[in-house]
Amino acid sequence: MVPRLTTALTGPLQALESKILAATPEIERWLRTQWAEHTVPFYSSVDLRNSGFKLAPVDTNLFPGGFNNLNPEFMPLCVQATMSAVAQFCCAARGVLLIPENHTRNTFYLKNVATLRNILRQAGLAVRIGSLIPDLSGPTPITLPDGETLLLEPVLRKGRRLMLPDFDPCVVLLNNDLSAGVPELLRGLDQDVVPPLHAGWTTRRKSRHFAAYDQVAAEFAQLIDIDPWTINPYFGVCDRVDFQSNTGEECLAAQVDLLLARIGEKYREYGISERPFVIVKADAGTYGMGIMTVRDAVEVKGLNRKQRNKMAVVKEGLEVNQVIIQEGVYTFETVNEAIAEPVVYMIDRYVVGGFYRVHTARGKDENLNAPGMQFEPLAFAAPCQPDPAGPPGCPPNRFYAYGVVARLAMLAAAREIEEMAEQAQEAVAA
């Protein structure tokens, strides 16, 4: 289900967490029915924000790049979940071609690739790393700071199969989010490609994901009788934005005003004294690029050159022309007195661990996915019985609520991907 963990939280159990813990049997039963109806992403990670009165996802990544930040004690969970994930699409899978990002100088990311490779190997799979770097002329070993070695090999396309000279894999596993587009090498393959190509940022949009999450949150809230707002951030969208030429400012300002008003109503309803804020960010892409915190609509009008340049371009140099304006969720969690937010990792339908993203120079209402961030692995707590309340003296499983909300975001991603696949098929048929 969800591992019992020690977290940075030491205060009293919040009402929302208590409600979720009390409904554990109903929640797990409902989730099982959803997994039977929808194809779960191979893997995913979800950034959460916990303000006590609200616990909500703010981003869902279908190409997670931080497996190296997990506690090593989670490896058995990762291996077991990987076995389940592989069996979903290829029971006889023995060979996996892992396609990473073209980041040969980012040693933190490459350590993630090494960790992912090791998980796959321990799951009984032969794993090779196929690179899409255009000028990679032959097998290239890369030695990581800890002494571990990765061998990057240029991929070959033979007919409708992607392979290496002496390796014909059953599965192509992408750890590349396709921000720069879908290479022709990957199109029309006979092999299973996971996640599917349409799950990449070439076509995926955060606004589509959170529209799917709206529905999931409403269904879940009805199941356990909570206000869906307590697990769901409001959002709006502005397309045809051009930060360099200052076009689209009126749309941005209007959406900011609308969301701040809606959030303010909820804050008054719940007696929350904090000031509402929103996050404006690119509707596609990762790495914490193209993000700004806004507390008043006037802040998005007449941006200076530095602000415009920051918002105009994201990963791979792609221009931003559509943004999502998302309700800002405070984080009142800290690790060693630094602001922190939990990131939950999943393989198949299983929570396999997580870590805290920590930033000493950022505030409780700011994006923490920024240069200077650090990662603190979540640690196992002392063994307790499965009962959410546990035996006398046993602390409640505070991580369970995180795992539930993360799995709701994963369910939304599953529905989102299915909808995109249906639309792609309709487009081909037309």
LOGUZA-769269 format. One record per residue (C-alpha): z negated, y, x; residue in one letter. Coordinates in steps of 0.5 Angstrom, whole numbers, plus 500, padded with zeros to 3 digits. Layout:
! residues N
ZYXA...
! end
This chain:
! residues 430
500500500M497506504V493505510P486508510R486513515L481518518T484525517T482532519A479534512L471533512T470538506G468535499P474531495L478535491Q479534484A487533485L485528490E480525486S485524480K490521484I485516487L482514480A489512478A491508484T493501479P497505475E500509480I502503484E505499478R509505476W512506483L513498483R518499477T521505481Q523501487W526496482A531501479E533505485H535504493T530506497V532510504P531506510F526511513Y524518511S519523513S515528509V512535511D506536506L502542505R495541502N491547499S486544496G488546489F495544490K498538495L506538495A512536499P516542502V521538506D524531506T527528512N532522511L533522519F526522522P526524529G518524531G516516531F514517538N508522535N505516531L499513533N501506537P496503532E501504527F507499530M505493526P506497520L513500522C515493524V513489518Q516495514A523495518T524487517M523489509S528495510A533491514V533485509A535490503Q542490505F543485510C539479510C542476516A542482520A541481528R545487531G543494530V547500533L543506533L546512533I542518535P543526536E547528542N540531545H540528552T536534555R531534549N526528552T521529546F527527541Y529521546L522518546K523518539N529514540V526509545A520508540T525507534L529502538R522498540N520498533I527495531L527490537R520488535Q523486528A527481531G533485532L538486538A539494539V544498543R544505543I551508541G553515543S557520539L557525545I565526546P565526554D560520555L565516560S561510560G554507560P549512562T542511563P536516562I529515565T524518560L518522563P513516562D518511566G522508560E529508560T534509555L542506556L547511552L553507551E560511548P562507541V568504540L572504533R576497532K579497525G574498521R568496525R564501530L562497536M561497544L565492548P561486548D557488541F559487534D553490530P552488523C548495521V550502524V543506523L544513524L538518527N543523527N543528521D550530521L549537521S555538525A559534520G561527519V565524525P572520523E569514527L564513522L568514516R571508512G567502516L566495513D559495516Q553498513D551505515V544507513V542512511P549513508P554519510L553523504H545523506A547528512G546535512W554536512T553535504T546534502R542540500R535542499K535545493S538538490R533534493H527539490F531539483A530531483A523532485Y522536479D524530475Q519525479V513530479A514531471A514524470E508522475F504528472A505525465Q503518468L496521471I495527466D495533471I499539471D506538475P505544479W499542483T504537486I511541486N513547489P517552485Y524554488F530558487G537558490V542564492C549562495D554566498R549569502V551573509D545575513F550578518Q553583513S547584509N550581503T546577497G540581498E540583491E540575489C534574494L530580492A531577484A529570486Q523572490V521577485D521571479L518566484L512571486L511572478A511565476R506563482I502569480G501566473E499560476K494563481Y491567475R490561471E487557476Y483563478G486563485I484569489S490568495E496572495R502568493P508568498F515564498V519561504I526563504V530558508K537555509A539550504D541545509A539543516G532542520T528543526Y525549523G531554524M533559519G526560515I522566514M515568510T516573504V510576500R514582497D521582495A522589499V521584505E528581504V532588503K535591509G533586514L533588522N538585527R533580530K531578523Q538577520R540573527N534569526K536567519M544567520A545561524V541554524V542547528K549546531E551553530G552553523L552559519E547560513V551562506N546559502Q538559502V533556498I527560496I521556495Q514557493E509558499G504553499V498555503Y495549508T487550509F487544514E485545521T485541527V481543533N481550529E488550529A492551523I495544521A500540516E500533515P507529516V508522513V513517515Y515511511M520506513I523502506D518503501R512503505Y508509508V507507516V503513519G503520520G501526524F499533524Y503538526R499543529V500551531H495555534T499561533A501561526R497562520G496558513K502561510D507561515E512555517N509551523L515547525N516552530A516553538P509552540G507546535M503540537Q502533534F496530533E497523531P493520525L488515526A485509523F478510519A473504519A475498515P473499508C475495502Q481496497P477499492D479506492P471508492A470503497G463500498P457504498P457509504G464508505C468515505P474515500P481514503N483521503R490519506F492516500Y494522496A498524502Y502517501G503518494V506525494V510523500A513517496R514521490L519525495A522519497M523517490L526524489A531522495A533516493A535519486R538525490E542520494I545516488E547522484E551524490M554517491A556517484E559524484Q563522491A566516487Q568520481E571525486A575519489V577517482A580524480A
! end
